[in-house]
Amino acid sequence: MSGSARWVGIDLARLVAVAGMMASHTLAFAEPEPGPGVVALIDGPPSTLFAVLGGVSVALAARSRLEAGQRAAAVRATVARGLVVLVLGLLLAPIASAVYVVLAPFGLAIAAASVFLLLPTWAVAAVALVLAGSVGWLVAVARDRLGVLPETSSIVTIVADPPGTLQDIALTGVYPALVWLVYLLIGMLVARSLTSARSRSRERPALLVLAGVGAVLVALGVAASELGLRLIGARYPGGPELARDDLLANGYGAVPGVEPVWQLLAAPHTGTPADIARTVGIALLVIALLSLVVIALPRGSARAIEPLRAAGAAPLSIYVVHVTLLSALVPLAQGPAGWLAAGWLAWALQVAIAIALGALLASAGARGPLETVVGGCADAAAGRAREAPPSAPIGSDTRG
């Protein structure tokens, strides 16, 4: 396959991210509950992979305008993308009874990431590193001071409670935009590194380096978390092993304590340095390995995987379809038709629908409908559409 393999690999990674979130949602209602190994892969990593890929998309979508010197237009287009995704998240949240919708904080983080498009790579990396090391503690302190409890924070509507909704989206919700910004910045760095590898001879080494960095980050995150389990778990009756499940449970936005030692835990959706290291590492591994697999595919295989690639190129549309459909099916979870809403069969059904939509888009040569809307709003905000590299960013297109 040609040197565009890394962009095909990114589209496939987007599909993996959405499929992983589907698993997290459908298996949450499953009986018996999935094992700890499955939970470790679906509780946290899919949504954070989605966010890292969002950063890749932001960078790719703005590239042509930045190269043409249209810096203000690139920023305006990115802000517009973020705001449209934010509004879509606010509209979707009230009907999404089954899941926490990621789109509103994700959209706000995209808008905030727009200013980083103008910074050199070393500056973006420095900010990402500082935020990765501090944002989990900042969110935990904010929740503690504001009295926000885990699982009680949810987006209502901007009309009913504007201050509370904005606070939830930016800082105290299940998916704080401040934490999401870290993943977006890392995705922007990934896009810059892959863009610099323009030839196939440089593409494979760049992907191998990306995979190596990912593996190291996963190891560091897990090692830090094990240390945190020992230090915090020693306070629990029965010791660290009995405390493991409680300490590594979904944090719904933050760890429950403000002491620095809590930042060692890699519990999902807590934004601690350990959580960020583990989930970013997994994201880098997925992106690199899928791209390497695409490179290794024989010539002529592109058509066979086109439905998968097209589904991955329309993640916003597929995510909204999934959330809407699952919310409609959840009332059936306890009845004889429960397999439609809960468990592995429900997950397989959702994935099959996503691939079918991808096949339709591929056969029509079309983009996802919501991607078209967001891309059109971005072009309108920028003032002029320009052509850009072959990829289909989340909630956007590649034209900047």
N, C-alpha and C positions, 0 to 999 in steps of 0.2 A: 504494500500500500504506500501511497505517496507520503511526502513530508507533512501533509495535513493530518497525519494520524493522531497527533497530539490533540487536535481540535475534535476529531471523532471520539477519541478517548474521553475528552471532557464531556461531550454529550452523553456518552454511556455512563459516565460517573454521575451525571445529573439524574439519569434514570435510576441508578442504584440508590441515590440519596432519597428520591421520592418513594421508591419501593421499600426502603428501610423504614421511612416514616409510616408508610402503610402498615408494615408489620408491627411497629410500635403501637399503632392505634388499634388494629384488629386483635392482636394478641393480648392487649390489656383486658379484654373481656373474656378471654379464653379460660376454660376449665378442662384439665388442670393448667395451672400457670406454666409458662415456659421455664426451662432450666436457667440457672445463673449464667451459663455461657452465652445462651441466646440473648438474655436480657442485657448482658454487657455490650453486645453488638448493636442492639436495636434501641436501647434507651440512652440517647445522647448522640452517638456518632452519626446517625443519618441526618439529623437536623443541622449539626455542625458542619458536616460535609456540604450540605445545601448552602450554608452560609459562606464557607470558603469558596465554593463555586460561584456564589454571588459576587465575591470580590474579583474572581477571574473574569466574570462577565462585565463588571463595571470597567475594568481596565481595557478589555478587548473592545467594548462598545465605544469607548472614548478615544481609542488609538488613532483613528484616521483624522479626527479633528485636531488632536494634539500635534500630530505630525504635520498638519497643514497650518499650524500656528493659531488655530482657532480655540484658544484656551478658555475664554469666557463661554463660548458656545458649548464646549465639552462639559463644563461645570453646570451650565443651565440644563443641558440634556439629562445629566445624571441626577440632578435635583428633581427634575420632572419625573423621571422614572421612579425615584424613591417615593415621591409624594403620591403618585398614582397607585403604587403597591400598598402604601400606607392606607389610603382611602379604601382600597379593595379589602384590606384586612379588617377595617372597621365595619364595612358592610357585611363581611362574611361571619365575623365573630358572633353576632346574636343568634344566628341559625346553626352554628357549629356546636351542638350540644355534646358531641362525643369527644372533641379534642380541644387542646389549646392551639389557637391559630397563630402561626409564626409571622404572618405577613405584615402586620402593622409595625412591630418593632424592626422587622427586617427592612421595611421601606424607609423608616426613619434613619436607620443605620446607613442605607444606601445614600440617602440625601446628605448625611454627615460626611460620608466618605468622599464626596465630590471634591472637597478642597484638597484632599491628599493626592488627587490626580496631578496636581501642579508641582508636587514636591519631588526631589530626587529620591532614588531608591534607598539610599542610606538613611534619609530622614524618615521615610515611611517605616523602614525596619526598626528604627530607634523608637518611634512612637508605639508601634505594635508591641515591642519588647516591654516598654514601660507599662503599657496598659495591661498586657498579659500578666505581669507580675503584681498588679495592684487592683485591678478592676473587681476581682472576686471579693476582696476585703472591703472595698468601697460600697459595693452593693449590700454586703452583709451588714455593715454599719448603718447604711441608710435604712434598711429594713428594721433593724433593731431600734433606731431612733424614732422611726415613724410608726412602729408597732404593727408592721405587716407580717402576717403569719404565713408559713408555707401552705400552698394549695388554696389560700383564700384570695389571692390576688388574681384578678381576671379582668380582661377588657370588657367594659360594659358598652356604653355608647358615648360618643363625644358630646351628644346633646344632653344626656342625663347627668353626667358628671365630668365636665371638661378637665378640671385640675386633676381629679383622680385618674382619669383615663390617660392623660399625658404623663403623669407620674408612673403609672403602670408600664406604659410603652417604653419610656426612657430608662427607668431605673429599677423599679421594684417588682416588675411582673415576672412571669415564668421565663420569658425570653427577653431580658433587658437589652435595649438597643445599644447601651454602652458596651456590654459584653459582645454583642453581635458585631460591633464595629471592629473588634480585634480580629475576628475571623475574616471579615471583609478585607482588612488591610493585608492579612496574610495571603488571601486569595489574589490580591493585586500584585503582591510580590511574586507569587507563583506565575501569574500571567506574564509579568515582565521577564522572568527567567526563561520561560518557554518561548516567548517571542524572540528573544535574543538568539535562540538556537534555530536559525532559519534553514539550515541545511540538514539533510537526513543524517549525515555523518556526525553532526553535533547534537541531533535530537535524542538519540539513544543514550549517550553519556549524561545529558542533562536530566533525563528521566530516571536514570539509575541513581544519580546524585539525589534527586528528589525523593526516591524511595528510601535511600540510605538515611537521609535527614528524618524522614517519617518514622523509620524504625527506631532511631535514637530517641526521638521525642516520646514515642510510646513507652520505651524502656524507662526513660526518666520519669514520666508521669506515673507509671506503675510502681517504680521504686519509691518515689516520694510518698505515694499513697500508702504503701505498706508500712513505711516509717510512721506516717500519721496514724494509721490504725493501731500500731503498737503504743504510741504515746497517748492517744485519746482513749483507746480501748482499755488501757490499764486502769482507768477510773471505773470501768463497768464491772458489775458483779459477774464473775465467770471469765473475765479477761477479754482480750482482743478478738479471739475467734468467735465468741458468742455475740460480740458487738458488731461484727463485720457487716451483717445484713442491714442493721439499722444505720450504721455510719456511711455505707455506700449506697443507700437508697436515693432515689430521685430527690434532688433538693428543691425542685420547682423554683429555681431562680437564684438560690444562695444557700450556703452552709448555715446551720442553725446557731453557730457561735461566732463571736467577733475576735476571739483570741487568735493570734497569728498561727498557732499550730493547726487550726482547722483548715488553713489554706493548703496544707499538705495533702488533703484528701482529694481523690479524683472521682468524687461522687458526681453522677450525671446532672447536668443543668445547674451547676453551682458556680461556674466561671472562675474557679480557683486556678492558680498556675498549673497544678497537677492535672486538673480536668482539661484545661486548654491544651496542655502538652500532649495528653493522651489522645484527645479527639482530633487535634490538628495533625498529629502523627498518623492516625488512621486515615484521615482525609488525604494526606499526601501520598500514602501508600496506595489508596484506591485510585487516585488520579494517575499516578505513575504506572502502576501495574496494568490498568486497563489500556493506557496508551501504548505500553510495550506489547501487549497482546495484539492490539490493532496493527502495530508495525509488523508483527510476525505473521499476520494473516496472509494467505496467498493472494495473488492478483485475481481480480474478479469476484472477490468475496464481499465487496462493499454492498452489492445489491442484497445479499442475504441478511445483512445486519441493518439494512436501511430502516425497517420499521422500529427497531430498537433505538437507532440514532435519532430518528424523527421524534419519537416519544421523549427522548432525553432533551431534545431541542425545544420542547414545549412544556417545561416543568411547571410553570405557573398555571397554565390551563389544566394540566392533569392534576395538580395539587388541589385546585378549587373543585374540580369534578369529584375527586376522591373525598374531600371533606364534606361536600354537600350530600353525596350518595351515602356515605357512612352514617352521617347524622340522621338521614331518613331511615336507615336500616337498623340503627341501634335499638329501637323499641322491640325489635324481633329477637334480640339476643337471648332472652330467657325462654323463648317458645320453641316449638318444633322447627321453625325456620331459622333458628339461631345461627346456623352455619353460614348464613348470608352476611352476618355482622361480626361474628367472633370466631377466632381460631385460624388455623392454617388455610382451610378452604376459603374462608372469607378473604384472606390475604391474596390467595392465588386468583380469586375472582377479580379483585381490584387491580392486580398486576396485569391480568389478561385484558381488562378494559383499557388500561393505559397503553398496552402494546397495540391493541386494535385501533385506538385513536391515532397512534403513531403510524400504523399502516395506512390509515385513511389520509393523513397529512402527507405521507411520503408519496402515495399514488397521485395525489392532487398537486404535488409540488408546492404545498402551502405551509405557512407558519401557523403556530398555535393562535387561536383567536385573541386570547388575552395578550400574548406577546406582540401581536399586531397593534392592539390598542395602545399598549405601553410604548412601543417603539414609535408610533405615530405621534403620541404626546411629546415624546422626547425630541423628535424632529421639529415639531412645532415650536417647542421651547427654545431649541437651538437656533432656529431661523432658517436652516438649510440642511438637507440630508446629504450625506456623503457615503460613498462606498467604503467598506472595511473588510477585514479578513473573514474567512468562512467559519463562522461559529454562530451559535444561537443562545445568547446569554439569557439567564433567568429573568423572566418578566420584561424581556427587551428583544432587540435584534442586534446586529453588529454594526449598524450604520452610525452609531454615536449619538 
